Every structure is written in structure tokens, then in C-alpha cells.
Amino acid sequence: MTLRYPFAFSSEESLRDAGLPRVQGTVSPAAVGAVFALHVDALEACVGDEHGALSLAFILDDGGRVRSIAAAASELSEPATVGRWSFPPAAPEDEARVNHDLRW
């Protein structure tokens, strides 16, 4: 007998090693990471030539919109830039919590 489940498990360490965010909810870490990859130029423009780290925490609603974004250890001049991006939506009437550690 073969059982298949509609979810995949991953550790925080494996996600960090792959440069992917940690997501709690109905959106895949790879899908959220793809949005960051698409906007890497916008992030680099906010950072300039500095080296640093940024931890972002935000909520994605069922329309793919960012809600209540927070940044820690921010070297990013405009963390709200991320709040204007369009992400994959969470399941209907649901939300996904995203934590992403960026280093440059």
C-alpha cells in the first residue's frame, strides 16, 4: 500500500541552506522564494554596497497580499518594498505566515 499526503515537511535548517523562507500555511516556501528571486534587483537597490542581514516576517492573505510586515536587524532602507510585491495566495479564507532571513 502506498500513502500520499498533500503536504511536504522540511526543516528550518534545510530551508535556510537552500535560501528559502520558512512558511507556515498553505503556500510553498519555493513559491515565496521565487518572488524574492524575481525582485532581487529591487532589494539590492535598497541595500546599496553594504553587507548585512535582514529578517522579515509577514503574513500572506488569500489574495497573495502582504499583511503586517516586520523587519529585524534591518539594513534595508525600505522593508515596505516587499509589502508591494504580489505573492502566491494562501488557501481561501486562510493566511500564511512567512519568515525569511536574507544575507548579502
C-alpha positions as CSV (number, residue, x, y, z in Angstrom):
1,M,0.0,0.0,0.0
2,T,1.3,3.5,-0.9
3,L,0.1,6.5,1.0
4,R,0.4,10.0,-0.3
5,Y,-0.1,13.2,1.8
6,P,-0.8,16.6,0.4
7,F,2.0,18.3,2.4
8,A,5.7,18.1,2.5
9,F,7.8,18.5,5.6
10,S,11.2,20.3,5.7
11,S,13.4,21.6,8.5
12,E,14.3,25.2,9.1
13,E,17.9,24.4,8.5
14,S,17.3,22.8,5.1
15,L,15.2,25.8,4.0
16,R,17.9,28.3,5.2
17,D,20.6,26.3,3.4
18,A,18.5,26.5,0.2
19,G,17.9,30.3,0.7
20,L,14.2,29.7,1.1
21,P,11.8,31.3,3.6
22,R,10.1,29.4,6.3
23,V,6.3,29.3,5.6
24,Q,3.6,28.2,8.0
25,G,0.4,27.7,6.0
26,T,-0.8,26.8,2.5
27,V,1.9,28.5,0.4
28,S,5.1,26.6,-0.5
29,P,8.4,28.0,0.5
30,A,9.7,27.6,-3.1
31,A,6.8,29.7,-4.4
32,V,7.6,32.5,-1.9
33,G,11.3,32.2,-2.6
34,A,10.6,32.6,-6.4
35,V,9.0,36.0,-5.7
36,F,12.1,37.1,-3.8
37,A,14.3,35.9,-6.7
38,L,12.2,37.9,-9.2
39,H,12.8,41.1,-7.1
40,V,16.4,40.6,-6.2
41,D,17.4,43.8,-8.1
42,A,14.9,45.9,-6.1
43,L,16.3,44.5,-2.8
44,E,19.9,45.2,-3.9
45,A,18.9,48.8,-4.9
46,C,17.6,49.3,-1.3
47,V,20.8,47.9,0.2
48,G,23.5,49.6,-1.8
49,D,27.0,48.4,-1.3
50,E,26.5,47.5,2.4
51,H,26.8,43.9,3.7
52,G,24.3,42.8,6.3
53,A,21.3,40.7,7.2
54,L,17.6,41.2,7.3
55,S,15.0,39.0,8.9
56,L,11.5,39.6,7.5
57,A,8.2,38.4,9.0
58,F,4.9,38.9,7.3
59,I,1.5,37.4,6.6
60,L,0.1,36.5,3.2
61,D,-3.6,36.6,2.8
62,D,-5.8,34.6,0.4
63,G,-5.2,37.2,-2.3
64,G,-1.4,37.0,-2.2
65,R,-1.1,40.4,-0.5
66,V,1.4,41.1,2.3
67,R,-0.1,42.0,5.7
68,S,1.7,43.2,8.8
69,I,5.3,43.1,7.7
70,A,8.0,43.5,10.3
71,A,11.8,43.6,9.8
72,A,14.5,42.9,12.3
73,A,18.2,43.7,12.1
74,S,17.3,45.8,9.1
75,E,20.0,47.2,6.8
76,L,17.3,47.6,4.2
77,S,16.3,51.2,3.7
78,E,12.7,50.2,2.6
79,P,11.4,46.9,4.0
80,A,8.0,48.1,2.9
81,T,9.1,47.4,-0.7
82,V,8.4,43.7,-0.1
83,G,4.9,44.6,1.0
84,R,4.1,45.9,-2.5
85,W,5.0,42.6,-4.2
86,S,2.4,40.0,-5.3
87,F,2.9,36.6,-3.8
88,P,1.1,33.3,-4.4
89,P,-2.2,33.4,-2.4
90,A,-2.9,31.4,0.7
91,A,-5.9,29.0,0.6
92,P,-9.3,30.7,0.5
93,E,-10.1,32.4,3.9
94,D,-6.7,31.4,5.2
95,E,-3.3,33.1,5.6
96,A,0.3,32.0,5.6
97,R,3.0,33.2,7.9
98,V,6.4,33.8,6.3
99,N,9.8,34.3,7.9
100,H,12.7,34.9,5.7
101,D,16.4,35.6,6.5
102,L,18.3,37.4,3.8
103,R,22.0,38.0,3.7
104,W,24.1,40.0,1.3
